[in-house]
Amino acid sequence: MSRDPSPRELDLPDLADLRPIDRESREREPDKRTATSRTEGHAPERFSRDRLAEIRFDGGRALVSRQGSSYHLSEPEIRTMIELGKFRVISRHDLAQHGYGGKRERADRDLENLIRLRLARRGVFRGPEANPRELLTLTQTGRELLRTNGLVSRGQAVYAGFARPREANHDADLYRLYQKEAPRIEELGGQNLRVILDYELNGKIRRDLARLGAAARREVAAWHRLRVVGNKIPVPDLRIEYQTRDGELACVDLELVTEHYRGRDAADKARAGFSLYTPHGEAGRLRRVLTARGMRPDILSL
C-alpha cells in the first residue's frame, strides 16, 4: 500500500555505474527469497545489544536526557521505544506478546509509564471484525530521545506519530510480519537486521527519479534492488535488510495483502518478487485472484 514517504538522503552514483541486481532467485522457498550483494567488510548499521549495554542501569533504571529533561527508564521500556520507532505503530497486544513474552501486566505497566511521560501515545482504531484495537506510536519527544542518546543506529529510520490513520491497522501488522520472518533469517545465519518501511524506500526512489528523470526508472529500480512492473516501481510494505553468514548484504521484501487490495495491485506485488502474506483466513481468496491471472505464487498466512 502506498503512503506519504519520509525521504532520507541517498548519494546515487552515475548511471553508468549502476548494475541491475538479479532478483530471479527471490522465490517463495525460504532459502531463495533474498536478494544479495557483496559488502565491503561492514554490516548494515542497526541498534545492537552492545549499545544498550553501555547504559548504566541503577536500580533497574537508567537516566536518559534530552534538552534539559531527564527520564528514568527501564531496559524493557527503552527496547519498547526502539521497536515503536522502527515500526511507527504497533498494537498493545503484539507488543506484550513479542516484546514481553506474553507478560501482559508488565507490558501494560511499561506502556502506561511511557504514555504518562509523553514519550509514547495511544490511539484506538477500528480493528478486525469492527472490534476496537489499541495501537501505540512514539511522540516526537520519544523519537528525539532515542536519537539524542544514540539508542538507534544512524542507519535505522525512526518514526513518530500515526501518519495515516486509515492505514494504521495495516501498518501495525507489519510488526507481526517481521516477527514471522526474522527468526527464519536468523536461523539461516543472518544478523544485524534492519527494518526498512515503504516510507523510506518511497522517499529515496522519488528523490532519485526527480534527480535523474523518468527515463532512468529501470536503473533507479535496480539500484534499490527492485523491479519495474507496468512502468511503475512497486515498493514492499516491509524490507528486512541483513548480513549473511558469508558477509553479504541481503534483504527480503514482504507485502501484507489484505481484502482491500485490487487484483491488479496484488498481481503487481507478486510480479515484483515480494513474499506475499495475508491475514489469517484470506489466503484462499488471494490465491484465486492470482490464479485467474495465470500466477501461482506461494502465499503465507500472518
Secondary structure, 3 states (H helix, E strand, C coil): CCCCCCCCCCCCCCHHHCCCCCCCCCCCCCCCCCEEEECCCCCCCCCCHHHHHCCCCECCEEEEEECCEEEEEEHHHHHHHHHHHHHCCEEHHHHHHHHCCCCHHHHHHHHHHHHHCCCEEEEEEECHHHCEEEEEEECHHHHHHHHHCCCCCCCCCCCCCCCCHHHHHHHHHHHHHHHHHHHHHHHCCCEEEEEEEHHHHHHHHHHHHHHHCHHHHHHHHHHCCCCCECCECCCCCEEEEEECCCCEEEEEEEEECCCCCCHHHHHHHHHCCCEEEECCCCHHHHHHHHHCCCCCCCEEEC
